[in-house]
Amino acid sequence: MNQEEIREEHEYIGFFTVTILKWQRLLKLHKYKQIILDSLKYLVEQKKIKVYAFVIMPNHIHLLWKINEPYLLEDVQRDFLKFTGQAMYRNLLKNHKEVLALFRVDLKDRKYQFWKRNSLTTFLYYRKTIEQKLDYIHNNPVQGIWELAESLDKYPYSSYNFYEFDDTTTYPFLTHYMEEFE
């Protein structure tokens, strides 16, 4: 690939947001958060992505990530959403059929849908912007309507402790964003 063919997803960190269909709070339960975490860990182990930061909220997630060559953003994003959606579907079918009904759709290619279409990755070109998004991600659980924890370090589904306390054991799949500037 020559210099003119470099794709943004290989060059810049992306800020990715995806929301559960109809803003349902499906991700409130640990088992569904774990599906997200397992998928991110797998993608990192397969060297498809680097994850710099994340937060899993009751009805949406935010990530700072970068797609590794030769993989493409649209493929990785699709696979991530498909895998997590199928895993949630299997669990709901087995354990919570009444909740599964909330995700019924009448589409040609599916009967159930968990993620809203048109998830978005915005590329971040400057360190200052990355740090603003990092702060936004980490503050999300304690702001607005959420109040999911009394302090940032008490919310376990975030990369906050990785950055604040150098906790590399809880989520070993994380990479520090400053690696991009070395």
GUVO-518141 format. One record per residue: residue number from 1; residue in three letters; x, z, y of N, C-alpha, C, CB in turn. Coordinates in Angstrom, 1 decimal, always signed. Glycine has a CB too. Example, Ala and Ser with C-alpha at 12.3 -4.5 7.8 and 13.67 -1.06 7.14 Angstrom:
2
SITE resi resn     nu     nw     nv    cau    caw    cav     cu     cw     cv    cbu    cbw    cbv
SITE    1  ala  +13.2   +7.8   -5.7  +12.3   +7.8   -4.5  +13.2   +7.8   -3.3  +11.3   +9.0   -4.5
SITE    2  ser  +12.8   +7.1   -2.2  +13.7   +7.1   -1.1  +12.9   +7.9   +0.0  +14.1   +5.7   -0.6
This chain:
182
SITE resi resn     nu     nw     nv    cau    caw    cav     cu     cw     cv    cbu    cbw    cbv
SITE    1  met   +0.8   +0.0   -1.2   +0.0   +0.0   +0.0   +0.9   +0.0   +1.2   -1.0   +1.2   +0.0
SITE    2  asn   +0.7   -1.0   +2.1   +1.6   -1.0   +3.3   +1.0   -0.1   +4.4   +1.7   -2.4   +3.8
SITE    3  gln   +1.7   +0.1   +5.5   +1.3   +1.0   +6.5   -0.1   +0.7   +7.1   +2.3   +1.0   +7.6
SITE    4  glu   -0.4   -0.6   +7.2   -1.7   -1.0   +7.8   -2.9   -0.7   +6.9   -1.7   -2.5   +8.1
SITE    5  glu   -2.6   -0.4   +5.6   -3.7   -0.2   +4.6   -3.9   +1.3   +4.3   -3.4   -0.9   +3.3
SITE    6  ile   -3.2   +2.2   +5.0   -3.4   +3.6   +4.8   -4.8   +4.0   +5.2   -2.3   +4.4   +5.6
SITE    7  arg   -5.5   +4.7   +4.3   -6.8   +5.1   +4.6   -6.8   +6.5   +5.2   -7.7   +5.1   +3.3
SITE    8  glu   -7.8   +6.8   +6.0   -7.9   +8.1   +6.7   -8.0   +9.2   +5.8   -9.2   +8.1   +7.6
SITE    9  glu   -8.6   +9.1   +4.6   -8.8  +10.2   +3.7   -7.4  +10.6   +3.1   -9.8   +9.9   +2.6
SITE   10  his   -6.4   +9.7   +3.1   -5.1  +10.0   +2.6   -4.2  +10.5   +3.7   -4.5   +8.8   +1.9
SITE   11  glu   -4.6  +10.3   +4.9   -3.7  +10.6   +6.0   -4.1  +11.9   +6.7   -3.7   +9.5   +7.0
SITE   12  tyr   -5.4  +12.2   +6.7   -5.9  +13.4   +7.5   -6.8  +14.3   +6.7   -6.7  +12.8   +8.7
SITE   13  ile   -6.8  +15.5   +7.1   -7.7  +16.5   +6.5   -9.1  +16.2   +7.0   -7.3  +18.0   +7.0
SITE   14  gly  -10.0  +16.3   +6.0  -11.4  +16.1   +6.4  -12.2  +17.4   +6.3  -12.0  +15.1   +5.4
SITE   15  phe  -13.2  +17.4   +7.2  -14.2  +18.5   +7.3  -15.4  +18.0   +6.6  -14.4  +19.0   +8.8
SITE   16  phe  -15.7  +18.6   +5.4  -16.9  +18.1   +4.6  -18.0  +19.1   +4.6  -16.4  +17.8   +3.2
SITE   17  thr  -19.2  +18.7   +4.9  -20.4  +19.5   +4.8  -21.4  +18.9   +3.9  -20.9  +19.8   +6.2
SITE   18  val  -22.0  +19.7   +3.1  -23.1  +19.2   +2.2  -24.1  +20.3   +2.1  -22.6  +18.7   +0.8
SITE   19  thr  -25.4  +19.9   +2.1  -26.5  +20.9   +2.2  -27.4  +20.7   +0.9  -27.3  +20.7   +3.5
SITE   20  ile  -27.9  +21.8   +0.4  -28.9  +21.7   -0.6  -30.2  +21.1   -0.1  -29.1  +23.1   -1.2
SITE   21  leu  -30.8  +20.3   -0.9  -32.0  +19.6   -0.6  -33.1  +20.6   +0.0  -32.6  +18.8   -1.8
SITE   22  lys  -33.7  +20.2   +1.0  -34.8  +21.0   +1.7  -34.3  +22.4   +2.1  -36.0  +21.2   +0.7
SITE   23  trp  -33.0  +22.5   +2.3  -32.3  +23.8   +2.7  -32.7  +25.0   +1.8  -32.8  +24.1   +4.1
SITE   24  gln  -33.0  +24.7   +0.5  -33.3  +25.7   -0.4  -32.0  +26.6   -0.6  -33.7  +25.1   -1.8
SITE   25  arg  -32.2  +27.8   -0.8  -31.0  +28.7   -1.0  -30.6  +28.9   -2.4  -31.4  +30.1   -0.4
SITE   26  leu  -30.4  +27.8   -3.0  -29.9  +27.7   -4.4  -28.6  +28.4   -4.7  -29.9  +26.3   -5.0
SITE   27  leu  -27.7  +28.2   -3.7  -26.3  +28.8   -3.8  -26.2  +30.3   -3.6  -25.4  +28.0   -2.9
SITE   28  lys  -27.4  +30.9   -3.4  -27.4  +32.4   -3.2  -26.9  +33.1   -4.4  -28.8  +32.8   -2.9
SITE   29  leu  -27.1  +32.5   -5.6  -26.7  +33.2   -6.9  -25.2  +32.8   -7.2  -27.6  +32.7   -8.0
SITE   30  his  -24.5  +33.8   -7.7  -23.1  +33.7   -8.1  -22.9  +32.5   -9.0  -22.6  +34.9   -8.7
SITE   31  lys  -23.7  +32.3  -10.0  -23.5  +31.3  -11.0  -23.5  +29.9  -10.4  -24.5  +31.4  -12.1
SITE   32  tyr  -24.2  +29.7   -9.3  -24.2  +28.3   -8.7  -23.0  +28.2   -7.8  -25.5  +28.1   -7.9
SITE   33  lys  -22.6  +29.3   -7.2  -21.3  +29.3   -6.4  -20.2  +29.0   -7.3  -21.1  +30.6   -5.6
SITE   34  gln  -20.2  +29.6   -8.5  -19.1  +29.4   -9.5  -19.0  +27.9   -9.9  -19.3  +30.3  -10.7
SITE   35  ile  -20.1  +27.2  -10.0  -20.1  +25.8  -10.3  -19.3  +25.1   -9.3  -21.5  +25.2  -10.4
SITE   36  ile  -19.5  +25.4   -8.0  -18.8  +24.8   -6.9  -17.3  +25.1   -7.0  -19.3  +25.2   -5.5
SITE   37  leu  -17.0  +26.3   -7.2  -15.6  +26.7   -7.3  -14.9  +26.1   -8.5  -15.5  +28.3   -7.5
SITE   38  asp  -15.5  +26.0   -9.6  -14.9  +25.4  -10.8  -14.7  +23.9  -10.6  -15.8  +25.6  -12.0
SITE   39  ser  -15.6  +23.3   -9.9  -15.4  +21.8   -9.6  -14.3  +21.6   -8.7  -16.7  +21.3   -9.0
SITE   40  leu  -14.2  +22.4   -7.6  -13.0  +22.3   -6.7  -11.7  +22.5   -7.4  -13.1  +23.3   -5.5
SITE   41  lys  -11.7  +23.6   -8.3  -10.5  +23.9   -9.0  -10.1  +22.7   -9.9  -10.7  +25.1   -9.9
SITE   42  tyr  -11.0  +22.1  -10.6  -10.8  +21.0  -11.5  -10.2  +19.8  -10.7  -12.1  +20.6  -12.2
SITE   43  leu  -10.9  +19.5   -9.6  -10.4  +18.3   -8.8   -9.0  +18.5   -8.3  -11.3  +18.1   -7.6
SITE   44  val   -8.6  +19.8   -7.9   -7.2  +20.1   -7.5   -6.3  +19.9   -8.7   -7.2  +21.5   -6.9
SITE   45  glu   -6.7  +20.5   -9.8   -5.8  +20.4  -11.0   -5.6  +18.9  -11.5   -6.5  +21.1  -12.2
SITE   46  gln   -6.6  +18.1  -11.2   -6.5  +16.7  -11.6   -5.8  +15.9  -10.5   -7.9  +16.1  -11.8
SITE   47  lys   -5.3  +16.6   -9.5   -4.6  +16.0   -8.3   -5.4  +15.0   -7.6   -3.3  +15.4   -8.8
SITE   48  lys   -6.7  +15.1   -7.5   -7.5  +14.2   -6.8   -7.7  +14.7   -5.3   -8.9  +14.1   -7.4
SITE   49  ile   -7.6  +16.0   -5.1   -7.8  +16.5   -3.8   -6.8  +17.7   -3.5   -9.2  +17.0   -3.6
SITE   50  lys   -6.7  +18.0   -2.2   -6.2  +19.3   -1.8   -7.3  +20.0   -1.1   -4.8  +19.2   -0.9
SITE   51  val   -7.5  +21.3   -1.3   -8.5  +22.1   -0.6   -7.7  +23.0   +0.3   -9.5  +22.8   -1.6
SITE   52  tyr   -8.0  +23.0   +1.6   -7.4  +23.8   +2.6   -8.2  +25.0   +3.0   -7.0  +23.0   +3.8
SITE   53  ala   -9.5  +24.9   +2.9  -10.4  +26.0   +3.3  -11.8  +25.6   +2.8  -10.5  +26.2   +4.8
SITE   54  phe  -12.6  +26.7   +2.6  -14.0  +26.5   +2.1  -14.8  +27.7   +2.5  -14.0  +26.2   +0.6
SITE   55  val  -16.1  +27.5   +2.5  -17.1  +28.6   +2.5  -18.3  +28.1   +1.7  -17.5  +29.1   +3.9
SITE   56  ile  -18.8  +28.9   +0.9  -20.1  +28.6   +0.1  -21.2  +29.5   +0.7  -19.9  +28.8   -1.4
SITE   57  met  -22.1  +28.9   +1.3  -23.2  +29.6   +1.9  -24.4  +29.4   +1.0  -23.6  +29.0   +3.4
SITE   58  pro  -25.5  +30.2   +1.2  -26.7  +30.1   +0.3  -27.3  +28.7   +0.2  -27.7  +31.0   +0.8
SITE   59  asn  -27.2  +27.9   +1.2  -27.8  +26.5   +1.1  -26.9  +25.4   +1.6  -29.0  +26.5   +1.9
SITE   60  his  -25.6  +25.6   +1.8  -24.7  +24.6   +2.1  -23.3  +25.0   +1.9  -24.9  +24.1   +3.6
SITE   61  ile  -22.4  +24.1   +1.9  -20.9  +24.4   +1.8  -20.2  +23.6   +2.9  -20.4  +24.0   +0.4
SITE   62  his  -19.1  +24.2   +3.3  -18.1  +23.5   +4.2  -16.8  +23.5   +3.5  -18.1  +24.2   +5.6
SITE   63  leu  -16.0  +22.4   +3.6  -14.7  +22.3   +3.1  -13.8  +21.7   +4.1  -14.6  +21.5   +1.7
SITE   64  leu  -12.5  +22.1   +4.1  -11.4  +21.3   +4.6  -10.7  +20.8   +3.4  -10.5  +22.2   +5.6
SITE   65  trp  -10.6  +19.5   +3.3  -10.0  +18.9   +2.1   -9.3  +17.6   +2.5  -11.0  +18.6   +1.0
SITE   66  lys   -8.5  +17.1   +1.6   -7.8  +15.8   +1.7   -7.8  +15.2   +0.4   -6.3  +16.0   +2.3
SITE   67  ile   -8.1  +13.9   +0.4   -8.1  +13.1   -0.8   -6.7  +12.6   -1.1   -9.2  +12.0   -0.7
SITE   68  asn   -6.3  +12.8   -2.3   -4.9  +12.3   -2.7   -5.0  +10.8   -3.2   -4.3  +13.1   -3.8
SITE   69  glu   -4.0  +10.1   -2.9   -3.9   +8.7   -3.3   -3.8   +8.7   -4.9   -2.7   +7.9   -2.7
SITE   70  pro   -4.3   +7.8   -5.6   -5.0   +6.5   -5.1   -6.5   +6.7   -5.1   -4.7   +5.4   -6.1
SITE   71  tyr   -7.0   +8.0   -5.1   -8.4   +8.2   -5.1   -9.0   +8.0   -3.8   -8.7   +9.7   -5.6
SITE   72  leu  -10.3   +7.7   -3.8  -11.1   +7.3   -2.6  -12.1   +8.4   -2.3  -11.7   +5.9   -2.7
SITE   73  leu  -12.3   +8.6   -1.0  -13.2   +9.7   -0.6  -14.6   +9.5   -1.2  -13.4   +9.7   +0.9
SITE   74  glu  -15.1   +8.3   -1.1  -16.5   +8.1   -1.6  -16.6   +8.3   -3.1  -17.0   +6.6   -1.3
SITE   75  asp  -15.6   +8.1   -3.9  -15.6   +8.3   -5.3  -15.5   +9.8   -5.6  -14.5   +7.6   -6.0
SITE   76  val  -14.6  +10.5   -5.0  -14.4  +11.9   -5.2  -15.6  +12.7   -4.8  -13.1  +12.4   -4.4
SITE   77  gln  -16.1  +12.4   -3.6  -17.3  +13.0   -3.1  -18.5  +12.8   -4.0  -17.7  +12.5   -1.7
SITE   78  arg  -18.7  +11.6   -4.5  -19.8  +11.3   -5.4  -19.6  +12.1   -6.7  -19.8   +9.8   -5.7
SITE   79  asp  -18.4  +12.1   -7.3  -18.2  +12.8   -8.5  -18.4  +14.3   -8.4  -16.8  +12.5   -9.0
SITE   80  phe  -18.0  +14.8   -7.3  -18.1  +16.3   -7.0  -19.6  +16.6   -6.9  -17.4  +16.7   -5.7
SITE   81  leu  -20.4  +15.8   -6.2  -21.8  +16.1   -6.0  -22.6  +15.9   -7.3  -22.4  +15.2   -4.9
SITE   82  lys  -22.2  +14.8   -8.0  -22.9  +14.5   -9.3  -22.6  +15.6  -10.3  -22.4  +13.2   -9.8
SITE   83  phe  -21.4  +16.0  -10.5  -21.0  +17.1  -11.4  -21.7  +18.4  -11.1  -19.5  +17.3  -11.5
SITE   84  thr  -21.6  +18.8   -9.9  -22.2  +20.1   -9.5  -23.8  +20.0   -9.6  -21.9  +20.5   -8.1
SITE   85  gly  -24.4  +18.9   -9.2  -25.8  +18.7   -9.4  -26.2  +18.8  -10.8  -26.2  +17.4   -8.8
SITE   86  gln  -25.5  +18.1  -11.7  -25.9  +18.1  -13.1  -25.7  +19.5  -13.7  -25.0  +17.1  -13.9
SITE   87  ala  -24.7  +20.2  -13.3  -24.5  +21.6  -13.9  -25.6  +22.5  -13.4  -23.1  +22.1  -13.4
SITE   88  met  -26.0  +22.4  -12.1  -27.1  +23.2  -11.7  -28.4  +22.8  -12.4  -27.3  +23.0  -10.1
SITE   89  tyr  -28.6  +21.5  -12.6  -29.8  +21.1  -13.3  -29.9  +21.7  -14.7  -29.8  +19.5  -13.4
SITE   90  arg  -28.8  +21.6  -15.4  -28.8  +22.1  -16.8  -29.1  +23.6  -16.8  -27.4  +21.9  -17.5
SITE   91  asn  -28.5  +24.4  -15.9  -28.8  +25.8  -15.8  -30.2  +26.1  -15.4  -27.8  +26.5  -14.8
SITE   92  leu  -30.7  +25.4  -14.5  -32.1  +25.6  -14.1  -33.1  +25.2  -15.2  -32.5  +24.8  -12.8
SITE   93  leu  -32.8  +24.1  -15.9  -33.7  +23.7  -17.0  -33.7  +24.8  -18.0  -33.2  +22.4  -17.5
SITE   94  lys  -32.6  +25.4  -18.3  -32.6  +26.4  -19.4  -33.1  +27.7  -18.9  -31.1  +26.5  -19.8
SITE   95  asn  -32.9  +28.1  -17.7  -33.1  +29.5  -17.3  -34.2  +29.7  -16.2  -31.9  +30.1  -16.8
SITE   96  his  -34.5  +28.6  -15.4  -35.3  +28.8  -14.2  -36.2  +27.5  -14.0  -34.5  +29.2  -13.0
SITE   97  lys  -37.0  +27.2  -14.9  -37.8  +25.9  -14.8  -38.7  +25.9  -13.5  -38.6  +25.7  -16.0
SITE   98  glu  -39.1  +27.1  -13.1  -40.0  +27.2  -12.0  -39.2  +26.8  -10.7  -40.6  +28.6  -11.8
SITE   99  val  -37.9  +27.2  -10.6  -37.1  +26.8   -9.5  -36.7  +25.3   -9.6  -35.8  +27.7   -9.5
SITE  100  leu  -36.5  +24.8  -10.7  -36.2  +23.4  -10.9  -37.2  +22.5  -10.3  -36.0  +23.1  -12.4
SITE  101  ala  -38.5  +22.9  -10.4  -39.6  +22.1   -9.8  -39.4  +21.9   -8.3  -40.9  +22.8  -10.1
SITE  102  leu  -38.7  +22.8   -7.6  -38.5  +22.6   -6.2  -37.6  +21.4   -5.9  -37.8  +23.9   -5.6
SITE  103  phe  -36.9  +20.9   -6.8  -35.9  +19.8   -6.6  -36.4  +18.5   -7.2  -34.6  +20.2   -7.2
SITE  104  arg  -37.7  +18.5   -7.6  -38.2  +17.3   -8.2  -38.4  +16.2   -7.1  -39.6  +17.5   -8.9
SITE  105  val  -37.9  +15.0   -7.4  -38.0  +13.9   -6.4  -38.6  +12.7   -7.2  -36.7  +13.6   -5.7
SITE  106  asp  -39.2  +11.8   -6.5  -39.7  +10.6   -7.2  -38.8   +9.4   -6.7  -41.2  +10.3   -6.8
SITE  107  leu  -37.6   +9.3   -7.3  -36.7   +8.2   -6.9  -36.5   +7.3   -8.2  -35.4   +8.8   -6.4
SITE  108  lys  -36.1   +6.1   -8.0  -35.9   +5.2   -9.1  -34.8   +5.7  -10.0  -35.6   +3.8   -8.6
SITE  109  asp  -33.7   +6.3   -9.4  -32.5   +6.6  -10.2  -32.4   +8.1  -10.6  -31.3   +6.3   -9.4
SITE  110  arg  -33.4   +8.9  -10.3  -33.4  +10.3  -10.7  -34.7  +11.0  -10.5  -32.3  +11.0   -9.8
SITE  111  lys  -34.9  +12.1  -11.3  -36.1  +12.9  -11.2  -35.8  +14.1  -10.4  -36.5  +13.3  -12.6
SITE  112  tyr  -34.6  +14.6  -10.3  -34.2  +15.8   -9.6  -33.0  +15.5   -8.7  -33.9  +17.0  -10.6
SITE  113  gln  -33.0  +16.2   -7.5  -31.9  +16.0   -6.6  -31.6  +17.4   -6.0  -32.3  +15.0   -5.5
SITE  114  phe  -30.4  +17.7   -5.9  -30.0  +19.1   -5.4  -29.3  +19.0   -4.1  -29.0  +19.7   -6.4
SITE  115  trp  -28.6  +17.9   -3.8  -27.8  +17.8   -2.6  -28.6  +16.8   -1.7  -26.4  +17.3   -2.8
SITE  116  lys  -28.7  +17.1   -0.4  -29.2  +16.1   +0.6  -28.3  +14.9   +0.6  -29.3  +16.8   +2.0
SITE  117  arg  -28.9  +13.8   +0.7  -28.1  +12.6   +0.8  -27.3  +12.6   +2.2  -29.0  +11.3   +0.7
SITE  118  asn  -26.4  +11.7   +2.3  -25.6  +11.5   +3.5  -24.8  +12.7   +3.8  -26.5  +11.2   +4.6
SITE  119  ser  -24.1  +13.3   +2.8  -23.1  +14.4   +3.1  -22.1  +13.7   +4.0  -22.5  +15.0   +1.8
SITE  120  leu  -21.4  +14.5   +4.8  -20.5  +14.0   +5.8  -19.1  +14.6   +5.7  -21.1  +14.3   +7.1
SITE  121  thr  -18.1  +13.7   +5.8  -16.7  +14.1   +6.0  -16.3  +13.6   +7.3  -15.8  +13.6   +4.8
SITE  122  thr  -15.8  +14.5   +8.2  -15.3  +14.1   +9.5  -13.8  +14.3   +9.4  -16.0  +14.9  +10.7
SITE  123  phe  -13.0  +13.4   +9.8  -11.5  +13.5   +9.8  -11.0  +14.2  +11.0  -10.9  +12.1   +9.6
SITE  124  leu  -10.1  +15.1  +10.8   -9.5  +15.9  +11.9   -8.1  +15.4  +12.2   -9.5  +17.4  +11.5
SITE  125  tyr   -7.9  +15.0  +13.4   -6.6  +14.3  +13.8   -5.6  +15.3  +14.4   -6.9  +13.2  +14.7
SITE  126  tyr   -6.1  +16.5  +14.8   -5.2  +17.4  +15.5   -5.2  +18.8  +14.9   -5.6  +17.4  +17.0
SITE  127  arg   -4.1  +19.4  +15.0   -4.0  +20.8  +14.5   -5.0  +21.7  +15.1   -2.6  +21.3  +14.7
SITE  128  lys   -5.2  +21.6  +16.4   -6.2  +22.5  +17.1   -7.6  +22.3  +16.6   -6.2  +22.1  +18.6
SITE  129  thr   -8.0  +21.1  +16.3   -9.3  +20.8  +15.7   -9.4  +21.4  +14.3   -9.6  +19.3  +15.6
SITE  130  ile   -8.3  +21.3  +13.5   -8.3  +21.9  +12.2   -8.5  +23.4  +12.3   -7.0  +21.6  +11.4
SITE  131  glu   -7.8  +24.0  +13.2   -7.9  +25.5  +13.4   -9.3  +25.9  +13.9   -6.9  +26.0  +14.3
SITE  132  gln   -9.9  +25.1  +14.7  -11.3  +25.4  +15.2  -12.3  +25.3  +14.0  -11.7  +24.3  +16.3
SITE  133  lys  -12.1  +24.3  +13.1  -13.0  +24.2  +11.9  -12.7  +25.3  +11.0  -12.8  +22.8  +11.2
SITE  134  leu  -11.5  +25.7  +10.8  -11.1  +26.8  +10.0  -11.8  +28.1  +10.4   -9.5  +27.0   +9.9
SITE  135  asp  -11.8  +28.4  +11.7  -12.4  +29.5  +12.3  -14.0  +29.4  +12.1  -12.1  +29.7  +13.8
SITE  136  tyr  -14.5  +28.2  +12.3  -15.9  +28.0  +12.1  -16.3  +28.3  +10.6  -16.3  +26.6  +12.4
SITE  137  ile  -15.6  +27.8   +9.7  -15.8  +28.0   +8.2  -15.8  +29.5   +7.9  -14.8  +27.3   +7.4
SITE  138  his  -14.7  +30.2   +8.4  -14.6  +31.6   +8.0  -15.6  +32.5   +8.7  -13.2  +32.0   +8.4
SITE  139  asn  -16.0  +32.1   +9.9  -17.0  +33.0  +10.6  -18.4  +32.7  +10.1  -16.9  +32.7  +12.1
SITE  140  asn  -18.7  +31.6   +9.5  -20.0  +31.2   +9.1  -20.8  +32.3   +8.4  -20.0  +30.0   +8.1
SITE  141  pro  -20.3  +33.1   +7.4  -21.1  +34.1   +6.7  -21.5  +35.3   +7.5  -20.3  +34.6   +5.5
SITE  142  val  -20.9  +35.5   +8.7  -21.2  +36.7   +9.5  -21.9  +36.4  +10.8  -20.0  +37.5   +9.7
SITE  143  gln  -22.2  +35.1  +11.0  -22.9  +34.7  +12.2  -24.3  +34.3  +12.1  -22.1  +33.5  +12.8
SITE  144  gly  -25.0  +34.2  +13.2  -26.4  +33.7  +13.2  -27.3  +34.5  +12.3  -26.4  +32.2  +12.8
SITE  145  ile  -28.1  +33.7  +11.5  -29.1  +34.3  +10.6  -28.5  +34.9   +9.3  -30.1  +33.3  +10.3
SITE  146  trp  -27.2  +34.6   +9.1  -26.7  +34.8   +7.7  -26.4  +36.3   +7.5  -25.4  +34.0   +7.5
SITE  147  glu  -25.5  +36.9   +8.2  -25.1  +38.3   +8.0  -24.9  +38.5   +6.5  -26.1  +39.2   +8.6
SITE  148  leu  -24.1  +37.7   +5.8  -23.9  +37.9   +4.4  -22.9  +38.9   +4.0  -23.4  +36.5   +3.8
SITE  149  ala  -22.1  +39.4   +5.0  -21.2  +40.5   +4.8  -20.9  +41.2   +6.1  -19.8  +39.9   +4.2
SITE  150  glu  -20.4  +42.5   +6.0  -20.2  +43.2   +7.2  -19.0  +42.8   +7.9  -20.1  +44.7   +6.8
SITE  151  ser  -18.1  +42.1   +7.2  -16.9  +41.6   +7.9  -16.4  +40.4   +7.1  -15.7  +42.7   +8.0
SITE  152  leu  -15.6  +39.6   +7.7  -15.1  +38.3   +7.1  -14.4  +38.6   +5.8  -14.1  +37.6   +8.1
SITE  153  asp  -13.6  +39.6   +5.7  -12.8  +39.9   +4.5  -13.7  +40.3   +3.3  -11.7  +40.9   +4.8
SITE  154  lys  -14.9  +40.7   +3.6  -15.8  +41.2   +2.6  -16.7  +40.1   +1.9  -16.8  +42.3   +3.1
SITE  155  tyr  -16.6  +38.9   +2.5  -17.4  +37.8   +1.9  -16.5  +37.1   +0.9  -17.9  +36.8   +3.0
SITE  156  pro  -16.8  +37.1   -0.4  -15.9  +36.6   -1.4  -15.9  +35.1   -1.6  -16.3  +37.3   -2.7
SITE  157  tyr  -16.8  +34.4   -1.0  -16.9  +32.9   -1.3  -16.4  +32.1   -0.1  -18.4  +32.5   -1.6
SITE  158  ser  -15.2  +32.5   +0.3  -14.5  +31.9   +1.4  -13.0  +32.0   +1.3  -15.0  +32.6   +2.7
SITE  159  ser  -12.3  +31.1   +2.0  -10.9  +31.1   +1.9  -10.3  +32.1   +3.0  -10.4  +29.7   +2.2
SITE  160  tyr  -11.1  +32.9   +3.6  -10.6  +33.8   +4.7   -9.5  +34.6   +4.2  -11.8  +34.6   +5.2
SITE  161  asn   -9.6  +35.3   +3.1   -8.5  +36.2   +2.6   -7.3  +35.5   +2.3   -9.0  +37.0   +1.4
SITE  162  phe   -7.4  +34.3   +1.9   -6.2  +33.4   +1.6   -5.3  +33.4   +2.9   -6.6  +32.0   +1.1
SITE  163  tyr   -6.0  +33.1   +4.0   -5.3  +33.0   +5.3   -4.9  +34.3   +5.9   -6.1  +32.2   +6.2
SITE  164  glu   -5.9  +35.2   +5.9   -5.7  +36.5   +6.6   -4.7  +37.5   +5.9   -7.0  +37.2   +6.9
SITE  165  phe   -4.8  +37.5   +4.6   -4.1  +38.5   +3.8   -3.1  +37.8   +2.8   -5.0  +39.4   +3.1
SITE  166  asp   -2.9  +36.5   +2.9   -2.0  +35.8   +2.0   -2.4  +36.0   +0.5   -0.6  +36.2   +2.2
SITE  167  asp   -3.7  +36.0   +0.3   -4.2  +36.2   -1.1   -4.2  +34.9   -1.8   -5.7  +36.8   -1.0
SITE  168  thr   -3.2  +34.7   -2.6   -3.1  +33.4   -3.4   -3.6  +33.5   -4.8   -1.6  +33.0   -3.4
SITE  169  thr   -4.1  +34.7   -5.2   -4.6  +34.9   -6.6   -6.0  +34.6   -6.8   -4.2  +36.3   -7.0
SITE  170  thr   -6.9  +34.9   -5.8   -8.3  +34.8   -5.9   -8.7  +33.3   -6.1   -9.1  +35.4   -4.7
SITE  171  tyr   -8.1  +32.5   -5.2   -8.4  +31.0   -5.3   -7.1  +30.3   -5.3   -9.3  +30.6   -4.1
SITE  172  pro   -6.4  +30.2   -6.4   -5.1  +29.6   -6.5   -5.1  +28.1   -6.2   -4.5  +29.9   -7.8
SITE  173  phe   -6.3  +27.5   -6.2   -6.3  +26.0   -5.9   -6.2  +25.7   -4.4   -7.6  +25.5   -6.4
SITE  174  leu   -6.1  +26.7   -3.6   -6.0  +26.5   -2.1   -4.6  +26.1   -1.7   -6.5  +27.7   -1.3
SITE  175  thr   -4.5  +25.3   -0.7   -3.2  +24.9   -0.1   -3.3  +25.2   +1.4   -2.9  +23.4   -0.3
SITE  176  his   -2.3  +25.8   +2.0   -2.3  +26.2   +3.4   -2.3  +24.9   +4.3   -1.1  +27.1   +3.8
SITE  177  tyr   -3.1  +24.9   +5.3   -3.2  +23.6   +6.1   -1.9  +23.3   +6.8   -4.3  +23.8   +7.1
SITE  178  met   -1.1  +24.4   +7.1   +0.2  +24.1   +7.8   +1.1  +23.2   +7.0   +0.8  +25.4   +8.1
SITE  179  glu   +0.9  +23.1   +5.7   +1.7  +22.2   +4.9   +1.7  +20.8   +5.4   +1.2  +22.2   +3.4
SITE  180  glu   +0.6  +20.4   +6.1   +0.4  +19.1   +6.6   +1.3  +18.9   +7.9   -1.0  +18.9   +7.1
SITE  181  phe   +1.9  +20.0   +8.4   +2.7  +19.9   +9.6   +4.1  +20.2   +9.4   +2.1  +20.8  +10.7
SITE  182  glu   +4.5  +20.3   +8.2   +6.0  +20.6   +7.9   +6.8  +19.3   +7.8   +6.1  +21.3   +6.5
